[in-house]
């Protein structure tokens, strides 16, 4: 069991987790995690998969789909095309 402390972090509160704890949980800096709160406890779990995988999104494009150019109208302000 590991013990740490809740500290102020700007206008919020934060919890520091050691590299040893992250290694044991197979979590690295930058990983997406799920936070589950209930029954007077907070559980942090590594997300099973990233929210989007490009190959999965491309596989959902219907066969024969043909993209068309969308007209956004005339330039506004100082934008140029």
C-alpha positions in Angstrom: 0.0 0.0 0.0 1.2 3.5 -0.8 0.3 6.7 1.0 0.3 10.2 -0.5 -1.4 13.5 0.2 -3.9 15.7 -1.6 -2.3 19.1 -2.3 -3.4 22.4 -3.8 -2.7 22.8 -7.5 -3.7 26.3 -8.7 -7.4 26.6 -7.9 -7.8 22.8 -7.7 -6.5 20.0 -5.7 -4.0 17.4 -7.0 -2.6 14.0 -6.2 1.0 13.1 -7.0 1.6 9.5 -8.1 5.1 8.2 -8.0 6.7 6.5 -11.1 6.6 3.2 -9.1 2.8 3.4 -8.7 2.3 4.3 -12.3 4.5 1.5 -13.4 2.6 -1.0 -11.3 -0.7 0.3 -12.9 0.9 0.3 -16.4 0.1 4.0 -16.7 2.5 6.5 -18.2 2.4 10.3 -18.4 0.1 11.4 -21.2 -2.1 8.2 -21.0 -5.9 8.6 -20.9 -7.4 7.3 -17.7 -10.9 6.8 -16.4 -11.8 8.2 -13.0 -14.6 6.3 -11.1 -16.0 7.8 -7.9 -18.2 6.0 -5.5 -18.6 4.4 -2.0 -16.1 7.0 -0.5 -13.3 6.1 -2.9 -11.7 7.3 -6.2 -10.5 4.7 -8.6 -8.1 5.7 -11.5 -8.0 3.1 -14.4 -6.0 3.2 -17.6 -8.4 3.5 -20.6 -8.7 0.2 -22.4 -8.1 1.9 -25.8 -7.8 5.4 -27.2 -11.1 7.0 -27.9 -10.4 7.0 -31.7 -8.3 4.8 -33.9 -7.8 6.2 -37.4 -8.0 2.7 -39.0 -11.4 2.1 -37.3 -12.8 5.4 -38.5 -11.6 4.9 -42.1 -13.2 1.4 -42.0 -16.6 3.0 -41.3 -16.5 5.1 -44.5 -19.2 3.7 -46.8 -18.0 2.0 -50.0 -18.4 4.3 -52.9 -18.3 7.4 -50.7 -17.2 10.5 -52.8 -16.4 13.6 -50.8 -17.5 16.9 -52.2 -16.1 20.4 -51.7 -18.2 22.6 -49.3 -18.5 26.3 -50.1 -18.1 28.4 -46.9 -19.1 31.5 -48.7 -17.1 34.6 -49.5 -14.1 35.7 -47.5 -14.8 37.5 -44.2 -12.4 40.1 -42.8 -8.8 39.7 -43.9 -8.8 36.0 -44.8 -7.7 35.1 -48.3 -8.0 32.0 -50.3 
